[in-house]
Amino acid sequence: MRRWILVTAVALVAAVPAAGYAQTPGDKMKDEKMMKDDKMKMDDKMKHDKMMKDDKMKKDKMMEKK
């Protein structure tokens, strides 16, 4: 009997602080949204850089034709 009480007490002491570190759904959603926004910004920047590179290549080709 004492053994079960001791095991239960130790399990509760170990579980209660760990529950304090659990992530709430709101935090998780906020983090996912921020990561998605960052990814979208990076994609936009990459598209912009690619377009600028393409424009430069077109201008270079046009200059060569002249």
PDB file of N, CA, C, O and CB in Angstrom:
ATOM      1  N   MET A   1       0.832  -1.200   0.000  1.00  0.00           N
ATOM      2  CA  MET A   1       0.000   0.000   0.000  1.00  0.00           C
ATOM      3  C   MET A   1       0.874   1.262   0.000  1.00  0.00           C
ATOM      4  O   MET A   1       0.630   2.197  -0.762  1.00  0.00           O
ATOM      5  CB  MET A   1      -0.945   0.000   1.223  1.00  0.00           C
ATOM      6  N   ARG A   2       1.873   1.271   0.848  1.00  0.00           N
ATOM      7  CA  ARG A   2       2.754   2.436   0.909  1.00  0.00           C
ATOM      8  C   ARG A   2       3.469   2.640  -0.423  1.00  0.00           C
ATOM      9  O   ARG A   2       3.682   3.761  -0.884  1.00  0.00           O
ATOM     10  CB  ARG A   2       3.780   2.279   2.046  1.00  0.00           C
ATOM     11  N   ARG A   3       3.822   1.526  -1.007  1.00  0.00           N
ATOM     12  CA  ARG A   3       4.544   1.593  -2.279  1.00  0.00           C
ATOM     13  C   ARG A   3       3.709   2.300  -3.338  1.00  0.00           C
ATOM     14  O   ARG A   3       4.241   3.136  -4.068  1.00  0.00           O
ATOM     15  CB  ARG A   3       4.922   0.185  -2.758  1.00  0.00           C
ATOM     16  N   TRP A   4       2.416   1.991  -3.447  1.00  0.00           N
ATOM     17  CA  TRP A   4       1.542   2.606  -4.454  1.00  0.00           C
ATOM     18  C   TRP A   4       1.342   4.090  -4.193  1.00  0.00           C
ATOM     19  O   TRP A   4       1.281   4.892  -5.125  1.00  0.00           O
ATOM     20  CB  TRP A   4       0.191   1.903  -4.483  1.00  0.00           C
ATOM     21  N   ILE A   5       1.241   4.447  -2.927  1.00  0.00           N
ATOM     22  CA  ILE A   5       1.101   5.861  -2.575  1.00  0.00           C
ATOM     23  C   ILE A   5       2.374   6.610  -2.976  1.00  0.00           C
ATOM     24  O   ILE A   5       2.312   7.706  -3.532  1.00  0.00           O
ATOM     25  CB  ILE A   5       0.818   6.031  -1.048  1.00  0.00           C
ATOM     26  N   LEU A   6       3.520   6.006  -2.687  1.00  0.00           N
ATOM     27  CA  LEU A   6       4.792   6.624  -3.043  1.00  0.00           C
ATOM     28  C   LEU A   6       4.943   6.740  -4.561  1.00  0.00           C
ATOM     29  O   LEU A   6       5.382   7.776  -5.061  1.00  0.00           O
ATOM     30  CB  LEU A   6       5.955   5.818  -2.455  1.00  0.00           C
ATOM     31  N   VAL A   7       4.585   5.688  -5.293  1.00  0.00           N
ATOM     32  CA  VAL A   7       4.669   5.706  -6.758  1.00  0.00           C
ATOM     33  C   VAL A   7       3.741   6.775  -7.325  1.00  0.00           C
ATOM     34  O   VAL A   7       4.120   7.509  -8.238  1.00  0.00           O
ATOM     35  CB  VAL A   7       4.312   4.319  -7.346  1.00  0.00           C
ATOM     36  N   THR A   8       2.541   6.864  -6.792  1.00  0.00           N
ATOM     37  CA  THR A   8       1.571   7.861  -7.252  1.00  0.00           C
ATOM     38  C   THR A   8       2.079   9.279  -6.957  1.00  0.00           C
ATOM     39  O   THR A   8       1.963  10.170  -7.799  1.00  0.00           O
ATOM     40  CB  THR A   8       0.193   7.631  -6.576  1.00  0.00           C
ATOM     41  N   ALA A   9       2.630   9.481  -5.784  1.00  0.00           N
ATOM     42  CA  ALA A   9       3.133  10.806  -5.414  1.00  0.00           C
ATOM     43  C   ALA A   9       4.302  11.209  -6.324  1.00  0.00           C
ATOM     44  O   ALA A   9       4.363  12.354  -6.773  1.00  0.00           O
ATOM     45  CB  ALA A   9       3.577  10.822  -3.928  1.00  0.00           C
ATOM     46  N   VAL A  10       5.206  10.305  -6.594  1.00  0.00           N
ATOM     47  CA  VAL A  10       6.345  10.609  -7.462  1.00  0.00           C
ATOM     48  C   VAL A  10       5.866  10.892  -8.878  1.00  0.00           C
ATOM     49  O   VAL A  10       6.373  11.804  -9.530  1.00  0.00           O
ATOM     50  CB  VAL A  10       7.359   9.446  -7.462  1.00  0.00           C
ATOM     51  N   ALA A  11       4.896  10.123  -9.360  1.00  0.00           N
ATOM     52  CA  ALA A  11       4.361  10.338 -10.709  1.00  0.00           C
ATOM     53  C   ALA A  11       3.703  11.709 -10.815  1.00  0.00           C
ATOM     54  O   ALA A  11       3.878  12.400 -11.819  1.00  0.00           O
ATOM     55  CB  ALA A  11       3.347   9.233 -11.072  1.00  0.00           C
ATOM     56  N   LEU A  12       2.962  12.106  -9.812  1.00  0.00           N
ATOM     57  CA  LEU A  12       2.316  13.425  -9.824  1.00  0.00           C
ATOM     58  C   LEU A  12       3.349  14.546  -9.777  1.00  0.00           C
ATOM     59  O   LEU A  12       3.209  15.546 -10.480  1.00  0.00           O
ATOM     60  CB  LEU A  12       1.347  13.558  -8.642  1.00  0.00           C
ATOM     61  N   VAL A  13       4.370  14.390  -8.965  1.00  0.00           N
ATOM     62  CA  VAL A  13       5.411  15.409  -8.868  1.00  0.00           C
ATOM     63  C   VAL A  13       6.137  15.542 -10.205  1.00  0.00           C
ATOM     64  O   VAL A  13       6.524  16.645 -10.592  1.00  0.00           O
ATOM     65  CB  VAL A  13       6.412  15.064  -7.740  1.00  0.00           C
ATOM     66  N   ALA A  14       6.322  14.441 -10.903  1.00  0.00           N
ATOM     67  CA  ALA A  14       7.004  14.483 -12.194  1.00  0.00           C
ATOM     68  C   ALA A  14       6.095  15.041 -13.290  1.00  0.00           C
ATOM     69  O   ALA A  14       6.577  15.724 -14.194  1.00  0.00           O
ATOM     70  CB  ALA A  14       7.489  13.087 -12.577  1.00  0.00           C
ATOM     71  N   ALA A  15       4.803  14.764 -13.227  1.00  0.00           N
ATOM     72  CA  ALA A  15       3.884  15.145 -14.302  1.00  0.00           C
ATOM     73  C   ALA A  15       3.433  16.600 -14.208  1.00  0.00           C
ATOM     74  O   ALA A  15       3.239  17.233 -15.246  1.00  0.00           O
ATOM     75  CB  ALA A  15       2.672  14.241 -14.284  1.00  0.00           C
ATOM     76  N   VAL A  16       3.265  17.140 -13.047  1.00  0.00           N
ATOM     77  CA  VAL A  16       2.720  18.492 -12.894  1.00  0.00           C
ATOM     78  C   VAL A  16       3.637  19.564 -13.488  1.00  0.00           C
ATOM     79  O   VAL A  16       3.135  20.417 -14.220  1.00  0.00           O
ATOM     80  CB  VAL A  16       2.479  18.787 -11.423  1.00  0.00           C
ATOM     81  N   PRO A  17       4.934  19.577 -13.224  1.00  0.00           N
ATOM     82  CA  PRO A  17       5.779  20.609 -13.849  1.00  0.00           C
ATOM     83  C   PRO A  17       5.841  20.468 -15.372  1.00  0.00           C
ATOM     84  O   PRO A  17       5.908  21.469 -16.085  1.00  0.00           O
ATOM     85  CB  PRO A  17       7.192  20.543 -13.273  1.00  0.00           C
ATOM     86  N   ALA A  18       5.819  19.241 -15.866  1.00  0.00           N
ATOM     87  CA  ALA A  18       5.868  19.025 -17.311  1.00  0.00           C
ATOM     88  C   ALA A  18       4.617  19.584 -17.980  1.00  0.00           C
ATOM     89  O   ALA A  18       4.688  20.062 -19.112  1.00  0.00           O
ATOM     90  CB  ALA A  18       6.016  17.527 -17.628  1.00  0.00           C
ATOM     91  N   ALA A  19       3.491  19.534 -17.310  1.00  0.00           N
ATOM     92  CA  ALA A  19       2.250  20.072 -17.883  1.00  0.00           C
ATOM     93  C   ALA A  19       2.340  21.583 -18.027  1.00  0.00           C
ATOM     94  O   ALA A  19       1.680  22.154 -18.895  1.00  0.00           O
ATOM     95  CB  ALA A  19       1.036  19.695 -17.010  1.00  0.00           C
ATOM     96  N   GLY A  20       3.127  22.233 -17.210  1.00  0.00           N
ATOM     97  CA  GLY A  20       3.308  23.679 -17.306  1.00  0.00           C
ATOM     98  C   GLY A  20       4.021  24.095 -18.572  1.00  0.00           C
ATOM     99  O   GLY A  20       3.862  25.226 -19.031  1.00  0.00           O
ATOM    100  N   TYR A  21       4.810  23.194 -19.147  1.00  0.00           N
ATOM    101  CA  TYR A  21       5.545  23.503 -20.366  1.00  0.00           C
ATOM    102  C   TYR A  21       4.762  23.146 -21.629  1.00  0.00           C
ATOM    103  O   TYR A  21       5.233  23.395 -22.739  1.00  0.00           O
ATOM    104  CB  TYR A  21       6.867  22.776 -20.364  1.00  0.00           C
ATOM    105  N   ALA A  22       3.592  22.574 -21.471  1.00  0.00           N
ATOM    106  CA  ALA A  22       2.801  22.171 -22.636  1.00  0.00           C
ATOM    107  C   ALA A  22       2.437  23.399 -23.462  1.00  0.00           C
ATOM    108  O   ALA A  22       2.141  24.464 -22.920  1.00  0.00           O
ATOM    109  CB  ALA A  22       1.520  21.414 -22.199  1.00  0.00           C
ATOM    110  N   GLN A  23       2.465  23.235 -24.776  1.00  0.00           N
ATOM    111  CA  GLN A  23       2.175  24.354 -25.675  1.00  0.00           C
ATOM    112  C   GLN A  23       0.663  24.456 -25.884  1.00  0.00           C
ATOM    113  O   GLN A  23      -0.006  23.458 -26.154  1.00  0.00           O
ATOM    114  CB  GLN A  23       2.912  24.179 -27.041  1.00  0.00           C
ATOM    115  N   THR A  24       0.148  25.652 -25.759  1.00  0.00           N
ATOM    116  CA  THR A  24      -1.282  25.838 -25.966  1.00  0.00           C
ATOM    117  C   THR A  24      -1.565  25.898 -27.464  1.00  0.00           C
ATOM    118  O   THR A  24      -0.682  26.275 -28.234  1.00  0.00           O
ATOM    119  CB  THR A  24      -1.786  27.124 -25.254  1.00  0.00           C
ATOM    120  N   PRO A  25      -2.768  25.539 -27.896  1.00  0.00           N
ATOM    121  CA  PRO A  25      -3.086  25.572 -29.324  1.00  0.00           C
ATOM    122  C   PRO A  25      -2.921  26.966 -29.934  1.00  0.00           C
ATOM    123  O   PRO A  25      -2.538  27.086 -31.097  1.00  0.00           O
ATOM    124  CB  PRO A  25      -4.504  25.088 -29.544  1.00  0.00           C
ATOM    125  N   GLY A  26      -3.201  27.999 -29.178  1.00  0.00           N
ATOM    126  CA  GLY A  26      -3.061  29.356 -29.695  1.00  0.00           C
ATOM    127  C   GLY A  26      -1.615  29.682 -30.036  1.00  0.00           C
ATOM    128  O   GLY A  26      -1.343  30.306 -31.062  1.00  0.00           O
ATOM    129  N   ASP A  27      -0.694  29.266 -29.187  1.00  0.00           N
ATOM    130  CA  ASP A  27       0.727  29.498 -29.451  1.00  0.00           C
ATOM    131  C   ASP A  27       1.179  28.751 -30.689  1.00  0.00           C
ATOM    132  O   ASP A  27       1.940  29.274 -31.503  1.00  0.00           O
ATOM    133  CB  ASP A  27       1.573  29.078 -28.253  1.00  0.00           C
ATOM    134  N   LYS A  28       0.709  27.540 -30.823  1.00  0.00           N
ATOM    135  CA  LYS A  28       1.109  26.721 -31.964  1.00  0.00           C
ATOM    136  C   LYS A  28       0.598  27.348 -33.256  1.00  0.00           C
ATOM    137  O   LYS A  28       1.320  27.407 -34.251  1.00  0.00           O
ATOM    138  CB  LYS A  28       0.578  25.276 -31.815  1.00  0.00           C
ATOM    139  N   MET A  29      -0.625  27.806 -33.238  1.00  0.00           N
ATOM    140  CA  MET A  29      -1.195  28.419 -34.437  1.00  0.00           C
ATOM    141  C   MET A  29      -0.446  29.707 -34.778  1.00  0.00           C
ATOM    142  O   MET A  29      -0.198  29.988 -35.951  1.00  0.00           O
ATOM    143  CB  MET A  29      -2.701  28.706 -34.239  1.00  0.00           C
ATOM    144  N   LYS A  30      -0.091  30.482 -33.771  1.00  0.00           N
ATOM    145  CA  LYS A  30       0.632  31.733 -33.998  1.00  0.00           C
ATOM    146  C   LYS A  30       2.000  31.445 -34.616  1.00  0.00           C
ATOM    147  O   LYS A  30       2.420  32.122 -35.554  1.00  0.00           O
ATOM    148  CB  LYS A  30       0.790  32.520 -32.676  1.00  0.00           C
ATOM    149  N   ASP A  31       2.689  30.437 -34.081  1.00  0.00           N
ATOM    150  CA  ASP A  31       4.000  30.070 -34.608  1.00  0.00           C
ATOM    151  C   ASP A  31       3.897  29.595 -36.049  1.00  0.00           C
ATOM    152  O   ASP A  31       4.719  29.962 -36.889  1.00  0.00           O
ATOM    153  CB  ASP A  31       4.638  28.986 -33.744  1.00  0.00           C
ATOM    154  N   GLU A  32       2.887  28.779 -36.337  1.00  0.00           N
ATOM    155  CA  GLU A  32       2.706  28.289 -37.702  1.00  0.00           C
ATOM    156  C   GLU A  32       2.407  29.446 -38.660  1.00  0.00           C
ATOM    157  O   GLU A  32       2.902  29.471 -39.787  1.00  0.00           O
ATOM    158  CB  GLU A  32       1.570  27.248 -37.753  1.00  0.00           C
ATOM    159  N   LYS A  33       1.598  30.399 -38.205  1.00  0.00           N
ATOM    160  CA  LYS A  33       1.259  31.542 -39.050  1.00  0.00           C
ATOM    161  C   LYS A  33       2.505  32.374 -39.330  1.00  0.00           C
ATOM    162  O   LYS A  33       2.715  32.816 -40.460  1.00  0.00           O
ATOM    163  CB  LYS A  33       0.170  32.411 -38.384  1.00  0.00           C
ATOM    164  N   MET A  34       3.333  32.590 -38.307  1.00  0.00           N
ATOM    165  CA  MET A  34       4.551  33.369 -38.501  1.00  0.00           C
ATOM    166  C   MET A  34       5.500  32.662 -39.468  1.00  0.00           C
ATOM    167  O   MET A  34       6.122  33.301 -40.317  1.00  0.00           O
ATOM    168  CB  MET A  34       5.248  33.614 -37.156  1.00  0.00           C
ATOM    169  N   MET A  35       5.605  31.350 -39.334  1.00  0.00           N
ATOM    170  CA  MET A  35       6.481  30.595 -40.234  1.00  0.00           C
ATOM    171  C   MET A  35       5.952  30.663 -41.665  1.00  0.00           C
ATOM    172  O   MET A  35       6.726  30.780 -42.615  1.00  0.00           O
ATOM    173  CB  MET A  35       6.598  29.122 -39.773  1.00  0.00           C
ATOM    174  N   LYS A  36       4.632  30.588 -41.812  1.00  0.00           N
ATOM    175  CA  LYS A  36       4.024  30.656 -43.137  1.00  0.00           C
ATOM    176  C   LYS A  36       4.269  32.033 -43.758  1.00  0.00           C
ATOM    177  O   LYS A  36       4.593  32.139 -44.941  1.00  0.00           O
ATOM    178  CB  LYS A  36       2.507  30.360 -43.056  1.00  0.00           C
ATOM    179  N   ASP A  37       4.112  33.085 -42.952  1.00  0.00           N
ATOM    180  CA  ASP A  37       4.359  34.447 -43.446  1.00  0.00           C
ATOM    181  C   ASP A  37       5.814  34.616 -43.875  1.00  0.00           C
ATOM    182  O   ASP A  37       6.097  35.203 -44.919  1.00  0.00           O
ATOM    183  CB  ASP A  37       4.005  35.487 -42.363  1.00  0.00           C
ATOM    184  N   ASP A  38       6.737  34.093 -43.058  1.00  0.00           N
ATOM    185  CA  ASP A  38       8.159  34.175 -43.411  1.00  0.00           C
ATOM    186  C   ASP A  38       8.440  33.441 -44.706  1.00  0.00           C
ATOM    187  O   ASP A  38       9.204  33.915 -45.547  1.00  0.00           O
ATOM    188  CB  ASP A  38       9.027  33.604 -42.289  1.00  0.00           C
ATOM    189  N   LYS A  39       7.821  32.283 -44.862  1.00  0.00           N
ATOM    190  CA  LYS A  39       8.033  31.488 -46.080  1.00  0.00           C
ATOM    191  C   LYS A  39       7.480  32.230 -47.293  1.00  0.00           C
ATOM    192  O   LYS A  39       8.099  32.234 -48.357  1.00  0.00           O
ATOM    193  CB  LYS A  39       7.363  30.093 -45.952  1.00  0.00           C
ATOM    194  N   MET A  40       6.315  32.857 -47.133  1.00  0.00           N
ATOM    195  CA  MET A  40       5.732  33.603 -48.243  1.00  0.00           C
ATOM    196  C   MET A  40       6.623  34.787 -48.617  1.00  0.00           C
ATOM    197  O   MET A  40       6.804  35.074 -49.800  1.00  0.00           O
ATOM    198  CB  MET A  40       4.316  34.091 -47.882  1.00  0.00           C
ATOM    199  N   LYS A  41       7.178  35.472 -47.625  1.00  0.00           N
ATOM    200  CA  LYS A  41       8.068  36.599 -47.903  1.00  0.00           C
ATOM    201  C   LYS A  41       9.303  36.130 -48.651  1.00  0.00           C
ATOM    202  O   LYS A  41       9.758  36.789 -49.586  1.00  0.00           O
ATOM    203  CB  LYS A  41       8.473  37.304 -46.602  1.00  0.00           C
ATOM    204  N   MET A  42       9.845  34.990 -48.239  1.00  0.00           N
ATOM    205  CA  MET A  42      11.032  34.459 -48.912  1.00  0.00           C
ATOM    206  C   MET A  42      10.697  34.064 -50.349  1.00  0.00           C
ATOM    207  O   MET A  42      11.488  34.312 -51.260  1.00  0.00           O
ATOM    208  CB  MET A  42      11.597  33.245 -48.139  1.00  0.00           C
ATOM    209  N   ASP A  43       9.523  33.447 -50.559  1.00  0.00           N
ATOM    210  CA  ASP A  43       9.109  33.065 -51.907  1.00  0.00           C
ATOM    211  C   ASP A  43       8.960  34.304 -52.786  1.00  0.00           C
ATOM    212  O   ASP A  43       9.398  34.309 -53.936  1.00  0.00           O
ATOM    213  CB  ASP A  43       7.784  32.274 -51.866  1.00  0.00           C
ATOM    214  N   ASP A  44       8.340  35.358 -52.241  1.00  0.00           N
ATOM    215  CA  ASP A  44       8.174  36.605 -52.996  1.00  0.00           C
ATOM    216  C   ASP A  44       9.529  37.205 -53.348  1.00  0.00           C
ATOM    217  O   ASP A  44       9.733  37.687 -54.463  1.00  0.00           O
ATOM    218  CB  ASP A  44       7.340  37.618 -52.192  1.00  0.00           C
ATOM    219  N   LYS A  45      10.450  37.174 -52.396  1.00  0.00           N
ATOM    220  CA  LYS A  45      11.782  37.732 -52.642  1.00  0.00           C
ATOM    221  C   LYS A  45      12.491  36.931 -53.729  1.00  0.00           C
ATOM    222  O   LYS A  45      13.148  37.503 -54.598  1.00  0.00           O
ATOM    223  CB  LYS A  45      12.624  37.739 -51.343  1.00  0.00           C
ATOM    224  N   MET A  46      12.357  35.610 -53.680  1.00  0.00           N
ATOM    225  CA  MET A  46      13.008  34.771 -54.686  1.00  0.00           C
ATOM    226  C   MET A  46      12.412  35.016 -56.072  1.00  0.00           C
ATOM    227  O   MET A  46      13.132  35.057 -57.069  1.00  0.00           O
ATOM    228  CB  MET A  46      12.880  33.286 -54.310  1.00  0.00           C
ATOM    229  N   LYS A  47      11.088  35.178 -56.121  1.00  0.00           N
ATOM    230  CA  LYS A  47      10.433  35.468 -57.401  1.00  0.00           C
ATOM    231  C   LYS A  47      10.915  36.815 -57.938  1.00  0.00           C
ATOM    232  O   LYS A  47      11.200  36.953 -59.128  1.00  0.00           O
ATOM    233  CB  LYS A  47       8.886  35.469 -57.243  1.00  0.00           C
ATOM    234  N   HIS A  48      11.002  37.797 -57.054  1.00  0.00           N
ATOM    235  CA  HIS A  48      11.445  39.129 -57.444  1.00  0.00           C
ATOM    236  C   HIS A  48      12.875  39.069 -57.974  1.00  0.00           C
ATOM    237  O   HIS A  48      13.186  39.653 -59.012  1.00  0.00           O
ATOM    238  CB  HIS A  48      11.348  40.106 -56.254  1.00  0.00           C
ATOM    239  N   ASP A  49      13.749  38.353 -57.246  1.00  0.00           N
ATOM    240  CA  ASP A  49      15.142  38.227 -57.681  1.00  0.00           C
ATOM    241  C   ASP A  49      15.225  37.539 -59.039  1.00  0.00           C
ATOM    242  O   ASP A  49      16.026  37.926 -59.891  1.00  0.00           O
ATOM    243  CB  ASP A  49      15.964  37.447 -56.642  1.00  0.00           C
ATOM    244  N   LYS A  50      14.403  36.529 -59.234  1.00  0.00           N
ATOM    245  CA  LYS A  50      14.414  35.804 -60.513  1.00  0.00           C
ATOM    246  C   LYS A  50      13.932  36.718 -61.648  1.00  0.00           C
ATOM    247  O   LYS A  50      14.496  36.710 -62.742  1.00  0.00           O
ATOM    248  CB  LYS A  50      13.521  34.531 -60.428  1.00  0.00           C
ATOM    249  N   MET A  51      12.898  37.492 -61.379  1.00  0.00           N
ATOM    250  CA  MET A  51      12.394  38.403 -62.411  1.00  0.00           C
ATOM    251  C   MET A  51      13.456  39.440 -62.765  1.00  0.00           C
ATOM    252  O   MET A  51      13.647  39.754 -63.940  1.00  0.00           O
ATOM    253  CB  MET A  51      11.097  39.103 -61.937  1.00  0.00           C
ATOM    254  N   MET A  52      14.135  39.965 -61.777  1.00  0.00           N
ATOM    255  CA  MET A  52      15.182  40.951 -62.029  1.00  0.00           C
ATOM    256  C   MET A  52      16.311  40.337 -62.851  1.00  0.00           C
ATOM    257  O   MET A  52      16.854  40.982 -63.747  1.00  0.00           O
ATOM    258  CB  MET A  52      15.729  41.508 -60.705  1.00  0.00           C
ATOM    259  N   LYS A  53      16.655  39.114 -62.549  1.00  0.00           N
ATOM    260  CA  LYS A  53      17.715  38.425 -63.278  1.00  0.00           C
ATOM    261  C   LYS A  53      17.279  38.191 -64.733  1.00  0.00           C
ATOM    262  O   LYS A  53      18.071  38.377 -65.656  1.00  0.00           O
ATOM    263  CB  LYS A  53      18.068  37.076 -62.586  1.00  0.00           C
ATOM    264  N   ASP A  54      16.025  37.784 -64.930  1.00  0.00           N
ATOM    265  CA  ASP A  54      15.493  37.574 -66.276  1.00  0.00           C
ATOM    266  C   ASP A  54      15.492  38.880 -67.066  1.00  0.00           C
ATOM    267  O   ASP A  54      15.866  38.899 -68.239  1.00  0.00           O
ATOM    268  CB  ASP A  54      14.070  36.994 -66.208  1.00  0.00           C
ATOM    269  N   ASP A  55      15.075  39.967 -66.425  1.00  0.00           N
ATOM    270  CA  ASP A  55      15.065  41.277 -67.097  1.00  0.00           C
ATOM    271  C   ASP A  55      16.481  41.679 -67.509  1.00  0.00           C
ATOM    272  O   ASP A  55      16.694  42.194 -68.607  1.00  0.00           O
ATOM    273  CB  ASP A  55      14.450  42.361 -66.172  1.00  0.00           C
ATOM    274  N   LYS A  56      17.430  41.444 -66.633  1.00  0.00           N
ATOM    275  CA  LYS A  56      18.818  41.798 -66.944  1.00  0.00           C
ATOM    276  C   LYS A  56      19.325  40.968 -68.124  1.00  0.00           C
ATOM    277  O   LYS A  56      20.028  41.477 -68.997  1.00  0.00           O
ATOM    278  CB  LYS A  56      19.726  41.586 -65.707  1.00  0.00           C
ATOM    279  N   MET A  57      18.962  39.695 -68.138  1.00  0.00           N
ATOM    280  CA  MET A  57      19.397  38.837 -69.243  1.00  0.00           C
ATOM    281  C   MET A  57      18.789  39.303 -70.558  1.00  0.00           C
ATOM    282  O   MET A  57      19.465  39.300 -71.587  1.00  0.00           O
ATOM    283  CB  MET A  57      19.016  37.372 -68.973  1.00  0.00           C
ATOM    284  N   LYS A  58      17.511  39.706 -70.537  1.00  0.00           N
ATOM    285  CA  LYS A  58      16.849  40.203 -71.749  1.00  0.00           C
ATOM    286  C   LYS A  58      17.526  41.472 -72.244  1.00  0.00           C
ATOM    287  O   LYS A  58      17.751  41.639 -73.443  1.00  0.00           O
ATOM    288  CB  LYS A  58      15.355  40.468 -71.485  1.00  0.00           C
ATOM    289  N   LYS A  59      17.849  42.366 -71.312  1.00  0.00           N
ATOM    290  CA  LYS A  59      18.524  43.612 -71.692  1.00  0.00           C
ATOM    291  C   LYS A  59      19.895  43.313 -72.288  1.00  0.00           C
ATOM    292  O   LYS A  59      20.301  43.926 -73.275  1.00  0.00           O
ATOM    293  CB  LYS A  59      18.664  44.551 -70.474  1.00  0.00           C
ATOM    294  N   ASP A  60      20.600  42.370 -71.681  1.00  0.00           N
ATOM    295  CA  ASP A  60      21.919  42.005 -72.204  1.00  0.00           C
ATOM    296  C   ASP A  60      21.813  41.445 -73.621  1.00  0.00           C
ATOM    297  O   ASP A  60      22.643  41.754 -74.476  1.00  0.00           O
ATOM    298  CB  ASP A  60      22.594  40.980 -71.281  1.00  0.00           C
ATOM    299  N   LYS A  61      20.793  40.621 -73.869  1.00  0.00           N
ATOM    300  CA  LYS A  61      20.596  40.056 -75.198  1.00  0.00           C
ATOM    301  C   LYS A  61      20.271  41.150 -76.206  1.00  0.00           C
ATOM    302  O   LYS A  61      20.747  41.119 -77.341  1.00  0.00           O
ATOM    303  CB  LYS A  61      19.480  39.009 -75.175  1.00  0.00           C
ATOM    304  N   MET A  62      19.459  42.114 -75.787  1.00  0.00           N
ATOM    305  CA  MET A  62      19.092  43.199 -76.678  1.00  0.00           C
ATOM    306  C   MET A  62      20.313  44.059 -77.011  1.00  0.00           C
ATOM    307  O   MET A  62      20.460  44.528 -78.139  1.00  0.00           O
ATOM    308  CB  MET A  62      17.987  44.056 -76.049  1.00  0.00           C
ATOM    309  N   MET A  63      21.178  44.260 -76.033  1.00  0.00           N
ATOM    310  CA  MET A  63      22.385  45.054 -76.249  1.00  0.00           C
ATOM    311  C   MET A  63      23.333  44.338 -77.215  1.00  0.00           C
ATOM    312  O   MET A  63      24.015  44.982 -78.013  1.00  0.00           O
ATOM    313  CB  MET A  63      23.096  45.332 -74.909  1.00  0.00           C
ATOM    314  N   GLU A  64      23.373  43.024 -77.139  1.00  0.00           N
ATOM    315  CA  GLU A  64      24.236  42.250 -78.021  1.00  0.00           C
ATOM    316  C   GLU A  64      23.752  42.328 -79.476  1.00  0.00           C
ATOM    317  O   GLU A  64      24.561  42.336 -80.404  1.00  0.00           O
ATOM    318  CB  GLU A  64      24.291  40.788 -77.556  1.00  0.00           C
ATOM    319  N   LYS A  65      22.447  42.384 -79.661  1.00  0.00           N
ATOM    320  CA  LYS A  65      21.878  42.443 -81.014  1.00  0.00           C
ATOM    321  C   LYS A  65      22.235  43.752 -81.700  1.00  0.00           C
ATOM    322  O   LYS A  65      22.374  43.785 -82.923  1.00  0.00           O
ATOM    323  CB  LYS A  65      20.353  42.279 -80.966  1.00  0.00           C
ATOM    324  N   LYS A  66      22.385  44.816 -80.950  1.00  0.00           N
ATOM    325  CA  LYS A  66      22.650  46.137 -81.526  1.00  0.00           C
ATOM    326  C   LYS A  66      24.008  46.207 -82.046  1.00  0.00           C
ATOM    327  O   LYS A  66      24.415  47.244 -82.571  1.00  0.00           O
ATOM    328  CB  LYS A  66      22.442  47.225 -80.539  1.00  0.00           C
TER     329      LYS A  66
END
